[in-house]
Amino acid sequence: MIKTDILIIGAGPTGLFAVFEAGLLKLKCHILDSLPQPGGQLSELYPKKPIYDIPGFPEVLAGDLVNNLMEQIKQFEPGFTLGERAETIEKQEDGSFIVTSNKGKKFQASVVAIAGGLGSFEPRKPLIEDIEFYENKGVKYFIKNPEKFRNKRVVIAGGGDSALDWSVFLSNVASEVTLIHRRNEFRGALDSVEKVQELKNAGKIKMITPGEVVGLNGAEHLESIDVDINGAHRNIPTDYFIPLFGLTPKLGPIANWGLEIERNAIKVNNALDYQTNIPGIFAIGDVNTYPGKLKLILCGFHEATLMCQAAYQIINPGKKYLMKYTTVSGIDGFDGTRKEAPKAVVKAID
């Protein structure tokens, strides 16, 4: 049994920042996430893409933001259980909760904060025979490490921003990039469409529109694809096929916890502390919903801050917390470190 003050379900940016805010209140946190590494969508979907709306950062790569958050919370020594999904929850007589993972691991906490982003993601897979056989053998639904495609032949299918942006990016990495879309028109940012057009004209991206991948070939690994082009079939040799048709978010077992759900999101009281209809269980970040909700990382940071203040009152009933600015109080880490601003001295000048 892993015991902690706050069990945070979800290791995305909101969940990670909640550790920092909880640490300022001397509250210990443990993070549970189904993904094998911290960072949530930022690490899983677009670690190399820039983010422009984080305060104080004119531009920061998603992966770098995760690294910065991990460095920021290191002093508060959070526990991590990665690669496991929260399965069940039971409220105890003392008001605490016991959460059990899909691998049978148990966690006991006074407060549970669900920060699971949009839930667990499943890629929208094209209906191609034997596609499951080629998964991880040439078929990829996510691009985690672009270097994997260095000097390889890559076929990307899709008509949105992801397909356009990754075609542009991989044109400087792969030996050959082919973009296939079943329509002539793309639904993406204008500058991305124009960049693909420019690279096509320069011979750095091959385009097949309208076209649809209908078959995969190869004995042990993907060797080629079959494309339907206006009723005619064409075989294209390739090392990788990357269908980017979007993702389907699912709450998973959390949807059966008795929480009030609206359009696949958890309803919370945003007028106070982002608590759900079950006292002691909070939902912060993209996983929650309330009037005026904006699914932005910076909004998740705000929600995490107020959630931790409410969690402090639950864990320390009747005890008043006197908020101090970190520039004044400094930060005492659970690892024995202390960070503080240099103190002014009074000294006469001769």
DRENRODREN-699867 format. One record per residue (C-alpha): residue number from 1; residue in three letters; y, x negated, z. Coordinates in Angstrom, 3 decimals. Each point is the difference from the previous one (the first is absolute). Example, Ala and Ser with C-alpha at 12.3 -4.5 7.8 and 13.67 -1.06 7.14 Angstrom:
2
pt resi = 1 resn = ALA y = -4.500 x = -12.300 z = 7.800
pt resi = 2 resn = SER y = 3.440 x = -1.370 z = -0.660
***
This chain:
350
pt resi = 1 resn = MET y = 0.000 x = 0.000 z = 0.000
pt resi = 2 resn = ILE y = 3.347 x = -1.420 z = -1.059
pt resi = 3 resn = LYS y = 2.747 x = 1.202 z = 2.356
pt resi = 4 resn = THR y = 3.695 x = -0.092 z = -0.841
pt resi = 5 resn = ASP y = 3.258 x = 1.848 z = 0.637
pt resi = 6 resn = ILE y = 0.541 x = 1.159 z = -3.587
pt resi = 7 resn = LEU y = -2.686 x = 0.222 z = -2.666
pt resi = 8 resn = ILE y = 1.692 x = -0.242 z = -3.387
pt resi = 9 resn = ILE y = -2.037 x = 1.355 z = -2.897
pt resi = 10 resn = GLY y = 1.305 x = -1.734 z = -3.103
pt resi = 11 resn = ALA y = 1.101 x = -3.603 z = -0.515
pt resi = 12 resn = GLY y = 2.731 x = 0.709 z = -2.537
pt resi = 13 resn = PRO y = 3.622 x = -1.034 z = 0.585
pt resi = 14 resn = THR y = 0.722 x = 2.977 z = 2.285
pt resi = 15 resn = GLY y = -3.049 x = -0.678 z = 2.163
pt resi = 16 resn = LEU y = 0.795 x = -3.710 z = 0.207
pt resi = 17 resn = PHE y = 3.628 x = 0.569 z = 0.995
pt resi = 18 resn = ALA y = -1.151 x = 2.469 z = 2.673
pt resi = 19 resn = VAL y = -1.734 x = -2.960 z = 1.676
pt resi = 20 resn = PHE y = 3.347 x = -1.795 z = 0.262
pt resi = 21 resn = GLU y = 1.829 x = 2.991 z = 1.461
pt resi = 22 resn = ALA y = -2.851 x = 0.633 z = 2.434
pt resi = 23 resn = GLY y = 0.054 x = -3.662 z = 1.021
pt resi = 24 resn = LEU y = 3.658 x = 0.256 z = 0.973
pt resi = 25 resn = LEU y = -1.114 x = 2.739 z = 2.402
pt resi = 26 resn = LYS y = -2.859 x = -2.173 z = 1.353
pt resi = 27 resn = LEU y = -2.584 x = 2.281 z = -1.615
pt resi = 28 resn = LYS y = -3.172 x = -1.494 z = -1.493
pt resi = 29 resn = CYS y = -1.245 x = 1.156 z = -3.404
pt resi = 30 resn = HIS y = -3.233 x = -0.097 z = -1.954
pt resi = 31 resn = ILE y = -0.037 x = 0.725 z = -3.737
pt resi = 32 resn = LEU y = -2.884 x = 1.661 z = -1.848
pt resi = 33 resn = ASP y = -0.026 x = 0.058 z = -3.815
pt resi = 34 resn = SER y = -2.594 x = 0.718 z = -2.661
pt resi = 35 resn = LEU y = 1.344 x = -2.747 z = -2.266
pt resi = 36 resn = PRO y = -1.250 x = -3.569 z = 0.451
pt resi = 37 resn = GLN y = 3.492 x = -1.467 z = 0.519
pt resi = 38 resn = PRO y = 3.305 x = 1.113 z = 1.585
pt resi = 39 resn = GLY y = 2.809 x = 1.331 z = -2.158
pt resi = 40 resn = GLY y = -1.253 x = 3.355 z = -1.257
pt resi = 41 resn = GLN y = 1.253 x = 0.910 z = -3.476
pt resi = 42 resn = LEU y = 2.180 x = -3.118 z = -0.088
pt resi = 43 resn = SER y = -3.026 x = -2.299 z = 0.161
pt resi = 44 resn = GLU y = -2.479 x = 2.213 z = -1.828
pt resi = 45 resn = LEU y = 2.044 x = 1.323 z = -2.915
pt resi = 46 resn = TYR y = 3.034 x = -2.171 z = -0.730
pt resi = 47 resn = PRO y = 0.223 x = -3.211 z = 2.070
pt resi = 48 resn = LYS y = 1.846 x = -1.820 z = -2.786
pt resi = 49 resn = LYS y = 2.536 x = 2.741 z = -0.763
pt resi = 50 resn = PRO y = 3.558 x = -0.226 z = 1.374
pt resi = 51 resn = ILE y = 1.483 x = 2.569 z = 2.398
pt resi = 52 resn = TYR y = 3.770 x = 0.519 z = -0.097
pt resi = 53 resn = ASP y = 0.754 x = 2.480 z = 2.803
pt resi = 54 resn = ILE y = -0.919 x = -1.920 z = 3.166
pt resi = 55 resn = PRO y = 3.175 x = -0.533 z = 2.077
pt resi = 56 resn = GLY y = 1.083 x = -3.637 z = 0.030
pt resi = 57 resn = PHE y = -2.245 x = -0.926 z = -2.952
pt resi = 58 resn = PRO y = 1.657 x = 0.337 z = -3.424
pt resi = 59 resn = GLU y = -3.492 x = -0.588 z = -1.386
pt resi = 60 resn = VAL y = -3.333 x = -0.695 z = 1.701
pt resi = 61 resn = LEU y = -3.519 x = -0.086 z = -1.392
pt resi = 62 resn = ALA y = -2.262 x = 2.607 z = 1.596
pt resi = 63 resn = GLY y = -2.447 x = -2.685 z = 1.102
pt resi = 64 resn = ASP y = 2.796 x = -2.080 z = 1.526
pt resi = 65 resn = LEU y = 1.236 x = 3.007 z = 1.972
pt resi = 66 resn = VAL y = -3.491 x = 0.384 z = 1.468
pt resi = 67 resn = ASN y = -0.086 x = -3.709 z = 0.878
pt resi = 68 resn = ASN y = 3.407 x = 0.277 z = 1.683
pt resi = 69 resn = LEU y = -1.111 x = 3.011 z = 2.040
pt resi = 70 resn = MET y = -3.179 x = -1.810 z = 1.060
pt resi = 71 resn = GLU y = 2.097 x = -2.963 z = 1.140
pt resi = 72 resn = GLN y = 2.401 x = 2.319 z = 1.833
pt resi = 73 resn = ILE y = -2.766 x = 1.705 z = 2.015
pt resi = 74 resn = LYS y = -2.109 x = -3.118 z = 0.633
pt resi = 75 resn = GLN y = 1.658 x = -0.549 z = 3.396
pt resi = 76 resn = PHE y = -1.259 x = 3.389 z = 1.203
pt resi = 77 resn = GLU y = -3.640 x = -0.879 z = -0.748
pt resi = 78 resn = PRO y = -1.196 x = 3.282 z = -1.527
pt resi = 79 resn = GLY y = -3.703 x = 0.538 z = -0.487
pt resi = 80 resn = PHE y = -1.309 x = 0.731 z = -3.485
pt resi = 81 resn = THR y = -3.114 x = 1.851 z = -1.138
pt resi = 82 resn = LEU y = 0.004 x = -0.097 z = -3.794
pt resi = 83 resn = GLY y = -2.431 x = 1.430 z = -2.508
pt resi = 84 resn = GLU y = -0.787 x = 2.990 z = 2.249
pt resi = 85 resn = ARG y = 1.179 x = 3.611 z = -0.263
pt resi = 86 resn = ALA y = 0.999 x = 2.258 z = 2.887
pt resi = 87 resn = GLU y = -2.681 x = 2.686 z = 0.072
pt resi = 88 resn = THR y = 0.225 x = 2.148 z = 3.155
pt resi = 89 resn = ILE y = 2.336 x = 0.482 z = 2.957
pt resi = 90 resn = GLU y = -0.696 x = 1.404 z = 3.488
pt resi = 91 resn = LYS y = 2.562 x = 0.740 z = 2.691
pt resi = 92 resn = GLN y = -1.017 x = -1.151 z = 3.487
pt resi = 93 resn = GLU y = 0.662 x = 1.655 z = 3.365
pt resi = 94 resn = ASP y = 2.607 x = -2.644 z = 0.837
pt resi = 95 resn = GLY y = 1.937 x = 0.898 z = -3.164
pt resi = 96 resn = SER y = -1.037 x = -3.071 z = -1.963
pt resi = 97 resn = PHE y = -1.842 x = 0.050 z = -3.330
pt resi = 98 resn = ILE y = -3.203 x = -1.619 z = -1.199
pt resi = 99 resn = VAL y = -0.103 x = -0.621 z = -3.743
pt resi = 100 resn = THR y = -3.280 x = -0.993 z = -1.653
pt resi = 101 resn = SER y = -0.136 x = -1.859 z = -3.311
pt resi = 102 resn = ASN y = -2.456 x = 0.593 z = -2.814
pt resi = 103 resn = LYS y = -1.882 x = -3.081 z = 1.234
pt resi = 104 resn = GLY y = -0.322 x = 1.369 z = 3.533
pt resi = 105 resn = LYS y = 2.681 x = -2.150 z = 1.653
pt resi = 106 resn = LYS y = 1.933 x = 1.819 z = 2.740
pt resi = 107 resn = PHE y = 3.663 x = -0.310 z = 0.946
pt resi = 108 resn = GLN y = 1.684 x = 1.510 z = 3.074
pt resi = 109 resn = ALA y = 3.763 x = 0.461 z = 0.067
pt resi = 110 resn = SER y = 2.604 x = 2.062 z = 1.810
pt resi = 111 resn = VAL y = 1.788 x = 0.630 z = -3.300
pt resi = 112 resn = VAL y = -1.256 x = 0.165 z = -3.586
pt resi = 113 resn = ALA y = 2.431 x = -0.686 z = -2.828
pt resi = 114 resn = ILE y = -1.219 x = 0.922 z = -3.474
pt resi = 115 resn = ALA y = 1.809 x = -2.260 z = -2.453
pt resi = 116 resn = GLY y = -2.490 x = 0.280 z = -2.830
pt resi = 117 resn = GLY y = 2.496 x = 0.176 z = -2.854
pt resi = 118 resn = LEU y = -1.239 x = 2.625 z = -2.420
pt resi = 119 resn = GLY y = -3.499 x = -0.254 z = 1.401
pt resi = 120 resn = SER y = -2.826 x = -1.827 z = -1.723
pt resi = 121 resn = PHE y = 0.435 x = -0.530 z = -3.730
pt resi = 122 resn = GLU y = -2.505 x = 0.663 z = -2.704
pt resi = 123 resn = PRO y = 0.785 x = -0.973 z = -3.592
pt resi = 124 resn = ARG y = -0.101 x = 2.670 z = -2.675
pt resi = 125 resn = LYS y = -2.920 x = -1.235 z = -2.068
pt resi = 126 resn = PRO y = -0.368 x = 0.743 z = -3.705
pt resi = 127 resn = LEU y = -3.058 x = 2.012 z = -0.979
pt resi = 128 resn = ILE y = -1.869 x = -2.828 z = -1.723
pt resi = 129 resn = GLU y = -3.776 x = -0.306 z = 0.137
pt resi = 130 resn = ASP y = -1.294 x = -2.825 z = 2.249
pt resi = 131 resn = ILE y = 3.484 x = -0.941 z = 1.218
pt resi = 132 resn = GLU y = -1.343 x = -0.385 z = 3.558
pt resi = 133 resn = PHE y = -2.432 x = -2.671 z = -1.230
pt resi = 134 resn = TYR y = 2.880 x = -2.127 z = -1.264
pt resi = 135 resn = GLU y = 2.179 x = 0.346 z = 3.123
pt resi = 136 resn = ASN y = 0.623 x = -3.544 z = 1.291
pt resi = 137 resn = LYS y = -1.746 x = -1.219 z = -3.155
pt resi = 138 resn = GLY y = 3.062 x = 0.260 z = -2.189
pt resi = 139 resn = VAL y = 1.382 x = 3.423 z = 0.926
pt resi = 140 resn = LYS y = 2.866 x = -0.121 z = 2.521
pt resi = 141 resn = TYR y = 2.117 x = 2.837 z = 1.352
pt resi = 142 resn = PHE y = 2.407 x = -2.234 z = 1.955
pt resi = 143 resn = ILE y = 1.632 x = -3.333 z = -0.746
pt resi = 144 resn = LYS y = 0.052 x = -1.979 z = 3.239
pt resi = 145 resn = ASN y = 0.046 x = -3.545 z = -1.333
pt resi = 146 resn = PRO y = 1.485 x = -0.359 z = -3.497
pt resi = 147 resn = GLU y = -1.330 x = -3.563 z = -0.242
pt resi = 148 resn = LYS y = -3.481 x = 1.472 z = -0.317
pt resi = 149 resn = PHE y = 0.986 x = 0.956 z = -3.547
pt resi = 150 resn = ARG y = 1.332 x = -3.418 z = -0.962
pt resi = 151 resn = ASN y = -1.008 x = -0.794 z = -3.602
pt resi = 152 resn = LYS y = -2.183 x = 3.145 z = -0.180
pt resi = 153 resn = ARG y = 0.016 x = 2.900 z = -2.459
pt resi = 154 resn = VAL y = 1.300 x = 3.134 z = 1.732
pt resi = 155 resn = VAL y = 0.104 x = 3.630 z = -1.110
pt resi = 156 resn = ILE y = 2.259 x = 2.348 z = 1.987
pt resi = 157 resn = ALA y = -0.157 x = 3.775 z = -0.425
pt resi = 158 resn = GLY y = 2.724 x = 2.340 z = 1.207
pt resi = 159 resn = GLY y = 3.440 x = 1.326 z = -0.807
pt resi = 160 resn = GLY y = 1.979 x = -0.337 z = 3.229
pt resi = 161 resn = ASP y = 1.987 x = -2.669 z = 1.812
pt resi = 162 resn = SER y = -3.053 x = -1.869 z = 1.309
pt resi = 163 resn = ALA y = -1.540 x = -0.375 z = -3.451
pt resi = 164 resn = LEU y = 3.314 x = -1.104 z = -1.498
pt resi = 165 resn = ASP y = 0.988 x = -2.385 z = 2.802
pt resi = 166 resn = TRP y = -3.385 x = -1.703 z = 0.213
pt resi = 167 resn = SER y = -0.170 x = -0.355 z = -3.768
pt resi = 168 resn = VAL y = 3.332 x = -1.806 z = 0.134
pt resi = 169 resn = PHE y = -1.033 x = -2.168 z = 2.945
pt resi = 170 resn = LEU y = -3.424 x = -0.949 z = -1.363
pt resi = 171 resn = SER y = 1.415 x = -0.848 z = -3.407
pt resi = 172 resn = ASN y = 0.990 x = -3.329 z = 1.573
pt resi = 173 resn = VAL y = -3.358 x = -0.461 z = 1.744
pt resi = 174 resn = ALA y = -2.826 x = 1.309 z = -2.170
pt resi = 175 resn = SER y = -0.947 x = -1.458 z = -3.367
pt resi = 176 resn = GLU y = 0.150 x = 3.487 z = -1.531
pt resi = 177 resn = VAL y = 1.363 x = 3.329 z = 1.247
pt resi = 178 resn = THR y = -0.751 x = 3.312 z = -1.706
pt resi = 179 resn = LEU y = 1.685 x = 3.195 z = 1.207
pt resi = 180 resn = ILE y = -1.688 x = 3.286 z = -0.912
pt resi = 181 resn = HIS y = 1.471 x = 3.464 z = 0.541
pt resi = 182 resn = ARG y = -1.201 x = 3.347 z = -1.299
pt resi = 183 resn = ARG y = 3.536 x = 0.962 z = -0.997
pt resi = 184 resn = ASN y = 2.767 x = -1.798 z = -1.853
pt resi = 185 resn = GLU y = 2.487 x = 0.795 z = 2.790
pt resi = 186 resn = PHE y = 0.011 x = -1.788 z = 3.367
pt resi = 187 resn = ARG y = 1.168 x = 1.410 z = 3.320
pt resi = 188 resn = GLY y = 1.656 x = -2.988 z = 1.617
pt resi = 189 resn = ALA y = 3.272 x = -1.726 z = 0.748
pt resi = 190 resn = LEU y = 2.055 x = -0.526 z = -3.148
pt resi = 191 resn = ASP y = 0.348 x = -3.746 z = 0.553
pt resi = 192 resn = SER y = -3.805 x = -0.305 z = 0.357
pt resi = 193 resn = VAL y = -0.578 x = 1.904 z = -3.257
pt resi = 194 resn = GLU y = 2.574 x = -2.161 z = -1.774
pt resi = 195 resn = LYS y = -1.544 x = -3.198 z = 1.386
pt resi = 196 resn = VAL y = -3.452 x = 1.012 z = -1.256
pt resi = 197 resn = GLN y = 1.518 x = 0.774 z = -3.410
pt resi = 198 resn = GLU y = 1.636 x = -3.427 z = -0.014
pt resi = 199 resn = LEU y = -3.251 x = -1.759 z = 0.923
pt resi = 200 resn = LYS y = -1.905 x = 2.015 z = -2.604
pt resi = 201 resn = ASN y = 2.475 x = -1.080 z = -2.672
pt resi = 202 resn = ALA y = -0.420 x = -3.601 z = 1.164
pt resi = 203 resn = GLY y = -3.792 x = 0.294 z = -0.277
pt resi = 204 resn = LYS y = -0.606 x = -0.477 z = 3.740
pt resi = 205 resn = ILE y = -1.353 x = 3.526 z = 0.587
pt resi = 206 resn = LYS y = -2.286 x = 1.954 z = -2.313
pt resi = 207 resn = MET y = 0.481 x = 3.774 z = -0.033
pt resi = 208 resn = ILE y = -2.396 x = 2.800 z = -0.880
pt resi = 209 resn = THR y = 1.649 x = 3.439 z = 0.040
pt resi = 210 resn = PRO y = -1.286 x = 2.610 z = -0.147
pt resi = 211 resn = GLY y = -3.369 x = -1.267 z = 1.134
pt resi = 212 resn = GLU y = -2.581 x = 0.568 z = 2.696
pt resi = 213 resn = VAL y = -2.667 x = -2.287 z = 1.457
pt resi = 214 resn = VAL y = -3.308 x = 1.841 z = -0.357
pt resi = 215 resn = GLY y = -2.670 x = -2.651 z = 0.600
pt resi = 216 resn = LEU y = -0.750 x = -3.247 z = 1.825
pt resi = 217 resn = ASN y = -2.413 x = -2.703 z = -1.151
pt resi = 218 resn = GLY y = -1.647 x = -3.057 z = 1.530
pt resi = 219 resn = ALA y = -3.321 x = -0.945 z = 1.569
pt resi = 220 resn = GLU y = 1.051 x = -1.478 z = 3.368
pt resi = 221 resn = HIS y = 3.787 x = -0.037 z = -0.376
pt resi = 222 resn = LEU y = 2.497 x = 1.870 z = -2.134
pt resi = 223 resn = GLU y = 0.107 x = -1.501 z = -3.478
pt resi = 224 resn = SER y = 1.762 x = 2.618 z = -2.112
pt resi = 225 resn = ILE y = 1.366 x = 3.550 z = -0.058
pt resi = 226 resn = ASP y = -0.237 x = 2.810 z = -2.512
pt resi = 227 resn = VAL y = 3.264 x = 1.728 z = -0.910
pt resi = 228 resn = ASP y = 0.465 x = 3.348 z = -1.716
pt resi = 229 resn = ILE y = 3.029 x = -0.171 z = -2.316
pt resi = 230 resn = ASN y = 0.615 x = 3.358 z = -1.663
pt resi = 231 resn = GLY y = -3.733 x = 0.596 z = -0.353
pt resi = 232 resn = ALA y = -0.826 x = -3.499 z = -1.196
pt resi = 233 resn = HIS y = -1.874 x = -2.396 z = 2.323
pt resi = 234 resn = ARG y = 0.994 x = -3.611 z = 0.518
pt resi = 235 resn = ASN y = -1.682 x = -2.667 z = 2.124
pt resi = 236 resn = ILE y = 2.286 x = -2.423 z = 1.868
pt resi = 237 resn = PRO y = -1.412 x = -3.114 z = 1.754
pt resi = 238 resn = THR y = 1.492 x = -0.443 z = 3.471
pt resi = 239 resn = ASP y = -0.617 x = -1.595 z = 3.381
pt resi = 240 resn = TYR y = 1.706 x = 2.679 z = 2.099
pt resi = 241 resn = PHE y = 0.737 x = 3.715 z = -0.321
pt resi = 242 resn = ILE y = 2.657 x = 1.319 z = 2.387
pt resi = 243 resn = PRO y = 0.504 x = 3.798 z = -0.105
pt resi = 244 resn = LEU y = 3.233 x = 0.829 z = 1.834
pt resi = 245 resn = PHE y = 0.021 x = 3.790 z = 0.178
pt resi = 246 resn = GLY y = 1.434 x = 0.303 z = 3.493
pt resi = 247 resn = LEU y = -1.474 x = 0.474 z = 3.449
pt resi = 248 resn = THR y = -1.214 x = 3.011 z = 1.934
pt resi = 249 resn = PRO y = 0.944 x = -0.163 z = 3.707
pt resi = 250 resn = LYS y = -2.295 x = 1.609 z = 2.562
pt resi = 251 resn = LEU y = 0.451 x = 0.378 z = 3.744
pt resi = 252 resn = GLY y = -3.732 x = -0.383 z = 0.512
pt resi = 253 resn = PRO y = -1.558 x = 0.875 z = 3.390
pt resi = 254 resn = ILE y = 3.460 x = 0.214 z = 1.638
pt resi = 255 resn = ALA y = 0.408 x = 3.320 z = -1.803
pt resi = 256 resn = ASN y = -2.677 x = 1.400 z = 2.361
pt resi = 257 resn = TRP y = 1.715 x = -1.027 z = 3.241
pt resi = 258 resn = GLY y = 1.729 x = 3.352 z = 0.535
pt resi = 259 resn = LEU y = 3.384 x = -1.276 z = -1.163
pt resi = 260 resn = GLU y = 2.376 x = 2.287 z = -1.870
pt resi = 261 resn = ILE y = -0.228 x = -1.020 z = -3.651
pt resi = 262 resn = GLU y = 2.388 x = 0.930 z = -2.800
pt resi = 263 resn = ARG y = -0.612 x = -1.194 z = -3.578
pt resi = 264 resn = ASN y = -2.276 x = -2.820 z = 1.091
pt resi = 265 resn = ALA y = 2.532 x = -1.275 z = 2.561
pt resi = 266 resn = ILE y = 0.196 x = 0.378 z = 3.800
pt resi = 267 resn = LYS y = 2.784 x = 2.216 z = 1.337
pt resi = 268 resn = VAL y = 2.082 x = -1.566 z = 2.775
pt resi = 269 resn = ASN y = 3.001 x = 0.831 z = 2.162
pt resi = 270 resn = ASN y = 2.677 x = -2.154 z = -1.614
pt resi = 271 resn = ALA y = 2.729 x = 1.421 z = 2.264
pt resi = 272 resn = LEU y = -1.431 x = -1.999 z = 2.911
pt resi = 273 resn = ASP y = -2.727 x = -2.613 z = -0.381
pt resi = 274 resn = TYR y = -2.337 x = 0.621 z = -2.991
pt resi = 275 resn = GLN y = -2.707 x = 1.413 z = 2.247
pt resi = 276 resn = THR y = -2.612 x = 2.267 z = -1.562
pt resi = 277 resn = ASN y = -1.180 x = 3.374 z = 1.305
pt resi = 278 resn = ILE y = -2.350 x = -1.952 z = 2.315
pt resi = 279 resn = PRO y = 1.963 x = -1.679 z = 2.837
pt resi = 280 resn = GLY y = -0.579 x = -3.734 z = 0.053
pt resi = 281 resn = ILE y = -0.791 x = -0.238 z = -3.725
pt resi = 282 resn = PHE y = 2.864 x = -1.071 z = -2.247
pt resi = 283 resn = ALA y = 0.247 x = -0.396 z = -3.779
pt resi = 284 resn = ILE y = 2.487 x = -2.440 z = -1.507
pt resi = 285 resn = GLY y = 0.737 x = -1.239 z = -3.504
pt resi = 286 resn = ASP y = -1.167 x = 1.555 z = -3.249
pt resi = 287 resn = VAL y = -2.877 x = 1.854 z = 1.683
pt resi = 288 resn = ASN y = 2.346 x = 2.493 z = 1.701
pt resi = 289 resn = THR y = 2.172 x = 2.833 z = -1.215
pt resi = 290 resn = TYR y = 3.062 x = 1.840 z = 1.308
pt resi = 291 resn = PRO y = 3.128 x = 1.593 z = -1.491
pt resi = 292 resn = GLY y = 1.950 x = -2.616 z = -1.922
pt resi = 293 resn = LYS y = -2.832 x = -2.556 z = 0.059
pt resi = 294 resn = LEU y = 0.548 x = -3.114 z = -2.137
pt resi = 295 resn = LYS y = -3.022 x = -2.212 z = -0.671
pt resi = 296 resn = LEU y = 1.788 x = -3.312 z = 0.382
pt resi = 297 resn = ILE y = -1.034 x = -3.087 z = 1.959
pt resi = 298 resn = LEU y = 3.325 x = -0.121 z = 1.819
pt resi = 299 resn = CYS y = -0.478 x = 3.618 z = 1.149
pt resi = 300 resn = GLY y = -3.423 x = -0.968 z = 1.338
pt resi = 301 resn = PHE y = 1.619 x = -2.787 z = 2.037
pt resi = 302 resn = HIS y = 2.390 x = 2.537 z = 1.564
pt resi = 303 resn = GLU y = -2.845 x = 2.411 z = 0.783
pt resi = 304 resn = ALA y = -2.043 x = -2.796 z = 1.593
pt resi = 305 resn = THR y = 2.910 x = -0.892 z = 2.282
pt resi = 306 resn = LEU y = 0.448 x = 3.536 z = 1.350
pt resi = 307 resn = MET y = -3.766 x = 0.479 z = 0.288
pt resi = 308 resn = CYS y = -0.264 x = -3.052 z = 2.264
pt resi = 309 resn = GLN y = 2.750 x = 1.303 z = 2.274
pt resi = 310 resn = ALA y = -1.918 x = 3.264 z = 0.444
pt resi = 311 resn = ALA y = -3.273 x = -1.897 z = 0.478
pt resi = 312 resn = TYR y = 1.629 x = -1.985 z = 2.824
pt resi = 313 resn = GLN y = 0.759 x = 3.223 z = 1.864
pt resi = 314 resn = ILE y = -3.581 x = 1.223 z = -0.413
pt resi = 315 resn = ILE y = -1.452 x = -3.282 z = 1.230
pt resi = 316 resn = ASN y = 2.611 x = -0.436 z = 2.760
pt resi = 317 resn = PRO y = 0.808 x = 3.558 z = 1.189
pt resi = 318 resn = GLY y = 3.184 x = 0.201 z = 2.052
pt resi = 319 resn = LYS y = 0.962 x = -3.593 z = -0.732
pt resi = 320 resn = LYS y = 3.312 x = -0.432 z = -1.770
pt resi = 321 resn = TYR y = 0.310 x = -2.651 z = -2.664
pt resi = 322 resn = LEU y = 3.381 x = -1.673 z = -0.226
pt resi = 323 resn = MET y = 0.515 x = -0.925 z = -3.621
pt resi = 324 resn = LYS y = 1.575 x = -3.388 z = -0.643
pt resi = 325 resn = TYR y = 0.914 x = -1.653 z = -3.268
pt resi = 326 resn = THR y = -2.303 x = -2.886 z = -0.841
pt resi = 327 resn = THR y = 3.101 x = -2.175 z = -0.514
pt resi = 328 resn = VAL y = 0.695 x = 0.498 z = 3.715
pt resi = 329 resn = SER y = -3.457 x = 0.245 z = 1.594
pt resi = 330 resn = GLY y = -1.939 x = -2.309 z = -2.307
pt resi = 331 resn = ILE y = -3.701 x = 0.574 z = -0.679
pt resi = 332 resn = ASP y = -2.863 x = -0.944 z = 2.303
pt resi = 333 resn = GLY y = -3.252 x = -0.236 z = -1.913
pt resi = 334 resn = PHE y = -3.375 x = 0.799 z = 1.502
pt resi = 335 resn = ASP y = -1.009 x = -3.525 z = -1.033
pt resi = 336 resn = GLY y = 2.481 x = -1.536 z = 2.480
pt resi = 337 resn = THR y = 2.695 x = -0.761 z = -2.565
pt resi = 338 resn = ARG y = 3.622 x = 1.013 z = 0.397
pt resi = 339 resn = LYS y = 2.666 x = 0.460 z = -2.639
pt resi = 340 resn = GLU y = 3.651 x = 0.318 z = 0.988
pt resi = 341 resn = ALA y = 3.444 x = -0.659 z = -1.360
pt resi = 342 resn = PRO y = 1.756 x = -3.141 z = 1.241
pt resi = 343 resn = LYS y = 2.039 x = 0.809 z = 3.101
pt resi = 344 resn = ALA y = 3.744 x = -0.611 z = -0.029
pt resi = 345 resn = VAL y = 1.282 x = -2.600 z = 2.427
pt resi = 346 resn = VAL y = 3.338 x = -0.266 z = 1.731
pt resi = 347 resn = LYS y = 1.400 x = -3.490 z = -0.258
pt resi = 348 resn = ALA y = 3.477 x = -1.400 z = 0.051
pt resi = 349 resn = ILE y = 1.212 x = -2.045 z = -2.939
pt resi = 350 resn = ASP y = 1.723 x = -3.209 z = 1.035
***
